[in-house]
Amino acid sequence: MGRVMPGQVTKMTANVVEVKTEQGVVRCGLRGRLKKERLVATKLAAVGDEVEIEISGPGEGTIHEIRPRRTKLSRPDPLRPSREQIIAANVDTLIIVMAAVQPEPDLLTIDKCTVMASAGGVVPALCMNKIDVGSPPWLHMYSKAGIPVFRVSAMKGDGLAELRAYLAGKLSVFLGPSGVGKSTLLNAMKPGLALKTREVSERTGEGRHTTTWAEVVEVDGARVIDTPGLEVFGMWGVTGQNLREHFKEFPLTCKFRDCSHTNEPKCAVREGVERGEIHSSRYESYLKIRQMLVERPRE
């Protein structure tokens, strides 16, 4: 057996896993036992994973152990939905990046992302880019729900100092639809990074993909995982019964302990919506997501 050392996965493509160690970056494969365990999780190793690697040669090694994850972002495997696929591990915060205009932000998508983060023990935050073009009037509802909100302009530099301060010392994931400016935002935060960017399609009004893998990018004392667009999105471990736990602003004082917050009498959530204490849009998203989960076919 070769020399063993700890490290953290910093980049994954279809064929290569890069692990950062105290002695530099090591390109790794998976040990035989771990390859077999791919049957349990398609992406057994994920960006952010803390691992033990065995050195096999200069700059080369094999992952033979993955340490327990502190937090995770995961989704149902696209090919086998009954199995979990890890997108990123040991993440502190999920930065949901949206554009004030073009493409227009979708509130249901934002709320699904906050649920996804909460389900994995990750703190969600909302970053509204292109704020120099317009400012959506509903941003305050996320601040009221306890979700940090950052108003930025990657093109003009507005709000970047506040975002940098929030990201400092954290491992973060940037997630959002293509075209909202994730790569442009990272380039603006660290000039010289030179991540590829492309404009929104004039024909469809939608973004074009530029990121094709997940990797950790160092940005002024922060570490950010740049991911592809929302094709990586999913909500693993969320059910119609536990969904309410992931809307942190919902009170826990309903008449019935197992209240679904749909039509039960004396529901504190619906009463909160009527009083304006809970934003109606967040409650509508809850109902839509719950309906999707309840109707989702079982594997």
N, C-alpha and C positions, 0 to 999 in steps of 0.2 A: 504494500500500500504506500502511495506517495505521501508527500507532506500535505497536511490538512490545515486550512485556514478559514476564518470567517469572512463574509463579504455581503454585499447587498446587490440585488439585481437592478441594473440601471437602464437596460435596453433589451427589447425583445423584438426580433423579426421572425419571419417564417422558419429560418434555419439556425439562427444564432441567438444565444443568450449571453449578454455581457454582464460580468459581475465586477463591481468595484471593491478592491481590497486595499489594505494599507500599502501594498507593494505595487499597486497599479491595477489596470483593467485586465481581466482574464476572460477569454472567450471559452464558453462552457457548453457541454452537452449534459444529458441526464444519465445517471447511473441506471443499470438495467432494471433494478427493482422499481425505481421511480417511473421509468417508461411504462411499466405494466400498470402503475397506478393512474396513468392517463385515462384509463377506463372509468375512473371515478370523477376526475376533473380534467377536461380537455386541456386547459392551460394550467398544468399543475404548478409550474413556477410562474410568477407574475412580477412585473416591475414593482419594486418596493419590498419584495421578499428578502428577509435576512436568511442567509444560507451558509452551509458549510461546504466548502469545495475541496476537492483533492487535485493537487497540481500534477499534471501529466507531462508538461514540457514548458518551454518558455512562452508565457502568455496564454497557455492553454490549460484547461482543467475539466473536471467533471463535478456537477452538483450531486452530492450524495445525501444531503439532508436539508430540509426546509424547516426553519424554526416556526413555532406557533405565531400566528398573525395577531397583532394588537387590534387592528381594524381592517376592513376590506371593502372594496367596491366589486360587486359581482352581479351576474345576470344568469338567466337560464341559458344553457348551451343552445345555440341556434339549431344544431342538428339533433340534439337530444334534450329537449326542454326540461326533462325531469332531473337533469344533472346540472350542477353548479359550475360556472366558469368564472374564474377570478380575473378581473380587469386590472386591479392594482391593490397592493397590500400595504399595511402600516401607514395609511394616509391620515393626515390630520384634518384637512379640509377639502371639500369639493367646491371649486369655483365654477358656478353655472354662468357661462358667458352668453349673453344675448346682445343683440343690436337694437338700438332705439328704433331704427328703421332699416329696411332692406338687408336681410329678410325681417319681416315683422315678427316681434316676439310672440310666442304662444304661451299663455299662462298655464295651461294644462301641462305642457311639457316641463315648465319650470317646477311645477308642483310635483310631478313625477320624479324629477331629479332630487328634490328635497327629501322625498320618501326614500329613494334609493340610498342616499347618503345616510339618513337616519338608521335605516335597516342594517347598515354595516358598521355603525358606531362612528361615522364620520360627520363632522360639522359642516353643514351646507352654508354657502354664501353666494350672493347674487352680484355679478359684475355686469353693469349695463354699459356697453361700449357705444361709440358714435353719439355720445351725449351732446356733442356740439351741433348735431343736426336736429335733435329733439329730445324731450324728456318725458317719458310716459307718466301720466298722472297717478298711476296705481302703485308706484314703487314703495310708497310709505307703508303699504299693507304688509310687506315682507319685513320691514324694520319692526313694525308693531307685533309681528309673529315671532320676533327674536332672531331673525335671520339677518346677518350683516349684509348691507347693501353698499356697493361702490359704483359711483357714477364716473365714468372715465371716457376719454377720447384718446385712442391710441395714436391717431394722426396728429393731434395738437398737444398731447402730453398732459391734458387735464386729468386730475385725480390719480395719477400714477404714484405719487408719493404716498398717499394713504394706502393704496393697494400694496405697495412694497412693504410698508410697515406692518401690515396685517400678515403678509406671507413670511416675514422674517423668522427663521428658525423652524419653519414648518415644511413638511412634505405635502404638497398640494397636487390636485388633479384639476386641469382645465377641461371642461366638457361643455359642448354646445353644438348647435347645428353648424354645418359648413357655411362659411360666408359671414359669420358674425365677427370675425377678426381675431381669433385666438392666437394664431401665429404672428399676426401684425402686432398684437398686444405684447407678446413676449419679446418680439424684436424691439419694440419701443422701450420696454423695461430694461433691456440689456442690448444697447447698440453694438453691432458687430456679430450678433448671434446668427443672423442671416438664415432664419427658417424660411422655407418656401411659402409664398402667399399667392393667391389668385383672386381676382375680382368676382363679385357675384354675377351670375349669368344674366345677361340682359334679356334673353329669351324666356327663361323660366322664373327669374327673380330669386332663384335659390343659389346657395353657395356651391362651390366646386371643391372637391376634396384635395388637400395638399399633404396632410399627414397620413402616412400609411403604416406606421408602427407606433408603439408606445415607448417613450424614453424619458429619463430624468434630465432636465435642463437646469443648470446652475444659474440663478438669477439673484445677484446681490445678497448673498447670505441666505437665500431661500432655495428650495429645490422644488421644481414644478414638473409634473408628468404631463407631457403634451400627448394627446391621444387623437385618433381619428374622430370623425364627426359622431353624431348620435346613433350611428349604427352599432356602437358598443353598448347602447343603453339597455337597461333591464332592471327589474325589481325582484331580486332573489329573496325568498324567505318572507315575503309580504303576503298576507292573506286578508280576506274580507273581515276577519275577526280582529286581527292585530293592526290593521291599517290606522285606526284611530290613535294608536300610540305614537305614530310618526307625524302627526299634526300637533306640534308641541304647544300651540296656543289653545288647544281644546281643553276645557275644564274637565275634572274627573269627579264631578259632583252630581251626576244624573241620578234620577230616582232608582233606576235599575243598574246594577253593577255591570252587566253585560250589554248595556245600551248600544245599539248600532248607529245611533244618531240619525235615524232615517224618519221614523214615524212614531216612536214611543212617546207616551205622555211625560211631561215635565222633563224633557231632554234639555240639559244645561247648554249644550252646544247650539241647538236650534234657538233657544232663548237668547243666547249670546249673539247670534246672527241678527235676530230681530232688534236687539238693543244697539247694534252697530259695534259691539265689542269684538266680534269675529267678522272678518271681511267676507261678504257673500260669495266672492269669486273663489276664495280658498275653500269654502264649504261646498260650492258646486264642484270643484275639482275632486274633493273627497268623495262625493256621491258618484261621480263618473268613474274614478279609479276603483272604488268599491264594486260598482256594477261590473266592470271589466274583470275584476278578480273573482267575483262570484260566478260569472258566466264562463270563466276560463276552463276549458276541458281538462280533466285530470289525466295524468299520464299513467 
